[in-house]
């Protein structure tokens, strides 16, 4: 039983893999770390520095994107379609910018039209955009 548990933990956390379920598992952790960076910065910029929440969302997105990219290439995705790191990062960013567009529209709708607190709107939006980001990056960028 201990050997089986060790192999499962090794597969989930250590081994390089192209297994979709392992990558989703890892991407969820990576997304969680990036979300903490993004969400915290959104709150600080909006509530502490009094920057409009949609502008703050764009700024905090950039920092979350950088964290997400670095952790994704180091731990989540094993296969890479684009060998040039700059081109890969640009394509990764384009996918993220589409996700940012979805985020901004949903944030505005949920906050301004439905009168939801902007941080609650961010949480709902993040769950939706998470799926776009993972599957777009997996199949358009980090696939054999």
N, C-alpha and C positions, 0 to 999 in steps of 0.2 A: 504493500500500500504506500509506503514512504517513497519507493522508487517511482511509482506512478505519479504521486503528488509532485515530486521533484521534476519529472518530465513535463508535467502540465505547467508548472511555474516557469520552468526554463523556456518552454514554447511561448507562453504569454509574455514573458518579461525580457528574455535574453536573446533567444535565437533569431537570426535573420529569417524572415518568412514572407511569402506572398499570399498566405492564407487570409482570405477576406475577413473571417470572423476575428482572427487575432489582430489584424490591422484595425478593424472597427474598435476592438477592445482598447488597443493602444491609442488610437486617435481620440477616443473619448477622454483618456487621461490628458493627452496633449491639448485637446480642445478645452479641457477644464482649467489647465494652467493658463492657456492663452485667454480664456474667459475671465479668470481672476485679474489678470493684468488689464484687460480691456474694461471690465466692469468697474474696477477700482479707479482707474484713470478717468473714466466717464463720470463717476461720482465726484472725484476731486475737482475736475475741471468745471463741472456744472455747479456743484453746491459750494465749493470753496472759492473758486476763481470767477464764478458767476458768468461763465461762458454758456451760450445757448446750447441746449442739450443735443441738437442735431449737429452743431459744429464740434462739440465735445466728442460725439459718437464717431465722427470722421477721424479725429486725432487719436482717440484711444484705439480705434480699429487698426491704425498703422502699427502701433506697438504690439497689439495682440497678433497681428499678421506676422511680424518678425519672429516672435516667440514660436508661433505655430510652425512657420517654415523651418526654423532651425531644429526643433524637436522632431518634426515630421521626417526630415531627411536623415537625422541621426538614429531614429528609433522606430518609426512606423513603416515607412515604405522602403522596400528593398530594391525593387526594379525601378529603373529610370529610363524614360524615353529620350530625354534631352540630356546630352552629355555636358554641354556648356552650362556652368552654374548660373551665370548671369541671365542667360535666356530662360533657364528653368525657373529662376526666381521671378522673372518678368511674367511668365505664363502663370505661375503660382499666384502672383499678385493680380493678374487679370481675372482669374477665377474668383479671388477674394474681393475684387472691386465689384464684380457682379453681385456677390453676396452682400457687400456693403450697400449697394443699390437697393436690394431687397430689404436690408436692415433699416435704411433710412425711410423708405416708404412705409414699412410696417410700424416703425417707431412713431412716425408722424400720425399715421392713421389711429393707432391704439392710444396715443397720448392726446393728440389734439381733437380727433373726432369722437373717440370713445371715453375721453377724460380719465384714462388710466394713468397712474403715477409712472413717470418715465422709466424708472428702474424696473418696475414690473413689466412694462412694455419691452424693455431690453431682454429680460429673461425669456419671455415668450418668443421674441424674435430670434434669439440665439438658438433655441431648440430647432426652429424651422431652418435657419441658415446652416446649422451644423450638418444637416443631411445633404444640402446642396454642396457645401464645401468638400465633404468627404468623398462623395461619389464622383463629383466632377474631377477632383484631384486624382483620385484612384484610377479612373478610367481614361482621363484625358492626358494625364501627366506621368503617373507612376505605375505604368502597366507595361508589360512586355510587348 
